Amino acid sequence: MNEKSAAKSLSALGHEARLSVYRLLVRAGDGGLNVGEIGQHLTIPASTLAHHLSALVDVGLVRQQRHGREIRNHANYDAMTDLVGFLTRECCVGVTAPGVAP
Protein backbone atom coordinates (compact mmCIF):
# COMPACT_ATOMS: atom_id res chain seq x y z
CA MET A 1 0.00 0.00 0.00
CA ASN A 2 1.22 3.50 -0.78
CA GLU A 3 -0.02 6.98 0.12
CA LYS A 4 -2.08 7.32 -3.06
CA SER A 5 -4.02 4.08 -2.56
CA ALA A 6 -4.39 4.72 1.18
CA ALA A 7 -5.80 8.18 0.48
CA LYS A 8 -8.34 6.71 -1.98
CA SER A 9 -9.43 4.08 0.53
CA LEU A 10 -9.74 6.61 3.33
CA SER A 11 -11.66 8.94 1.04
CA ALA A 12 -14.12 6.15 0.23
CA LEU A 13 -14.60 5.46 3.93
CA GLY A 14 -14.86 9.18 4.62
CA HIS A 15 -18.51 9.26 3.58
CA GLU A 16 -20.95 8.40 6.36
CA ALA A 17 -23.06 6.04 4.22
CA ARG A 18 -20.03 4.17 2.84
CA LEU A 19 -18.54 3.80 6.31
CA SER A 20 -21.88 2.40 7.52
CA VAL A 21 -21.99 -0.05 4.61
CA TYR A 22 -18.44 -1.23 5.25
CA ARG A 23 -19.01 -1.67 8.98
CA LEU A 24 -22.22 -3.61 8.28
CA LEU A 25 -20.35 -5.92 5.90
CA VAL A 26 -17.66 -6.47 8.55
CA ARG A 27 -20.39 -7.45 11.03
CA ALA A 28 -22.00 -9.74 8.43
CA GLY A 29 -18.80 -11.78 8.23
CA ASP A 30 -17.87 -14.20 5.49
CA GLY A 31 -21.45 -14.68 4.29
CA GLY A 32 -21.70 -11.08 3.15
CA LEU A 33 -24.95 -9.38 2.18
CA ASN A 34 -26.76 -8.58 -1.05
CA VAL A 35 -27.83 -5.04 -1.93
CA GLY A 36 -31.39 -5.58 -0.70
CA GLU A 37 -30.20 -6.85 2.68
CA ILE A 38 -27.82 -3.91 3.08
CA GLY A 39 -30.59 -1.51 2.14
CA GLN A 40 -32.94 -3.04 4.72
CA HIS A 41 -30.38 -2.70 7.49
CA LEU A 42 -29.36 0.84 6.63
CA THR A 43 -32.54 2.18 4.98
CA ILE A 44 -30.57 3.41 1.97
CA PRO A 45 -32.36 3.38 -1.42
CA ALA A 46 -31.00 0.75 -3.84
CA SER A 47 -29.81 3.27 -6.44
CA THR A 48 -27.90 5.29 -3.84
CA LEU A 49 -26.54 2.13 -2.28
CA ALA A 50 -25.24 0.90 -5.64
CA HIS A 51 -23.27 4.14 -5.99
CA HIS A 52 -21.72 3.77 -2.52
CA LEU A 53 -20.91 0.09 -3.04
CA SER A 54 -19.25 0.92 -6.35
CA ALA A 55 -16.95 3.39 -4.61
CA LEU A 56 -15.96 0.76 -2.03
CA VAL A 57 -15.43 -1.90 -4.71
CA ASP A 58 -13.32 0.51 -6.79
CA VAL A 59 -10.80 0.95 -3.96
CA GLY A 60 -10.83 -2.76 -3.11
CA LEU A 61 -12.45 -2.54 0.33
CA VAL A 62 -15.47 -4.56 -0.81
CA ARG A 63 -15.48 -7.55 -3.10
CA GLN A 64 -18.51 -8.89 -4.87
CA GLN A 65 -19.35 -12.50 -5.72
CA ARG A 66 -22.10 -13.67 -8.01
CA HIS A 67 -24.25 -16.55 -6.77
CA GLY A 68 -26.68 -17.27 -9.58
CA ARG A 69 -28.65 -14.05 -10.06
CA GLU A 70 -27.58 -12.64 -6.70
CA ILE A 71 -24.48 -10.58 -6.02
CA ARG A 72 -23.08 -10.90 -2.51
CA ASN A 73 -20.97 -8.09 -1.09
CA HIS A 74 -18.16 -8.90 1.32
CA ALA A 75 -15.74 -6.79 3.31
CA ASN A 76 -12.22 -7.33 1.95
CA TYR A 77 -10.37 -7.92 5.21
CA ASP A 78 -6.97 -8.13 3.50
CA ALA A 79 -7.43 -4.63 2.06
CA MET A 80 -8.46 -3.24 5.45
CA THR A 81 -5.51 -4.95 7.14
CA ASP A 82 -3.20 -3.39 4.55
CA LEU A 83 -4.74 0.05 5.14
CA VAL A 84 -4.47 -0.15 8.93
CA GLY A 85 -0.94 -1.52 8.60
CA PHE A 86 0.02 1.37 6.35
CA LEU A 87 -1.34 3.86 8.89
CA THR A 88 0.45 2.26 11.84
CA ARG A 89 3.62 0.81 10.28
CA GLU A 90 5.90 3.63 11.36
CA CYS A 91 4.42 4.19 14.80
CA CYS A 92 6.89 5.65 17.28
CA VAL A 93 9.92 5.60 14.96
CA GLY A 94 11.46 8.62 16.58
CA VAL A 95 10.16 11.73 14.82
CA THR A 96 10.46 14.74 17.12
CA ALA A 97 9.23 18.29 16.91
CA PRO A 98 11.79 20.75 15.45
CA GLY A 99 14.00 22.22 18.17
CA VAL A 100 13.11 19.50 20.72
CA ALA A 101 15.86 17.14 21.82
CA PRO A 102 14.96 13.44 21.46
N, C-alpha and C positions, 0 to 999 in steps of 0.2 A: 504494500500500500504506500502511496506517496501523498504529498499534500493536495495535489489536484483531485485525486479520487476520494480522499478523505473529505475534502470540502464539498464535493458533490453529494456524498452520502449524508453528511451533516445537514446540508441544505435540504435534501429530501425529507429528513427527519424533523427539520425545523418548522414544518407546517403542522399545526395541531391535529388535523384530521389524519395526516399520514403517520404521525407519531402514534395516534390511537390505533390505527390499523395495524401498524407493526407490533405494538404491544399486545394487541388481541391475538395476532398470529403466533407470537411467542407463547402466550398462555394456552393456545390451542394445541401446541405441541406438534409432533410429527404427522398427525392426521390432517393438519391444515384446515382451511375453510374455503367454501366457494363464495362467490360474490354475494349471493343472496343471504347466506348465513352471516357474512360480515355486515351487510347492510342491516339485518335484523338486530344484531348486537349493538351497532353504533348509530342506527337510524340515519344513515347517509343514503341519499338516492343513488340508484345503480349507475346512472350516467356520471355523476360526480365521483363515485367510488372507483369507477373504471379509470378515470383520470388520475386519481391518487395512487391506485395500484400500479399503473403504468410508470409513474415516476419512481416508485420503489423498485420495480422490476428493472428499470433502466440503469439504476445504480448498483443492482445486484443484491439488494437487501431482501428481496422477495423473489422466490422462484415459483414458477407455475408448472403444474403437471396436468395433462389431459387424462381423464378417466372416462372413456366413452364420449358422451356429449358434455360432460362436466369438466370444468377447469378448477383444480384445487390450488389454493395459494398457500405457500409455506414460508415461514421466516427462514432466511438463509443464515444459519448460526455461524458458519465459517466466515461469512462476510462481516458479521457483527463482531466476531472475535478479532478479526483483522483490524477493524476500525478501532475498537477499544485498545488493542495492542499498540496500534500506531499512536494513539493519544497518550498512552502511559509508558511507552518504551523507554523514554529518556528521563523518567522520573528521578529527581534528586541526583542529577549528574554533576552538580557543582556550579551551576550558574549563579553568580552573585550580582547584586546591584552595583552599578558603577560607583567607585569611590569607597566601597565597603570591603574591608579585609575579609578573606574567607575564614 
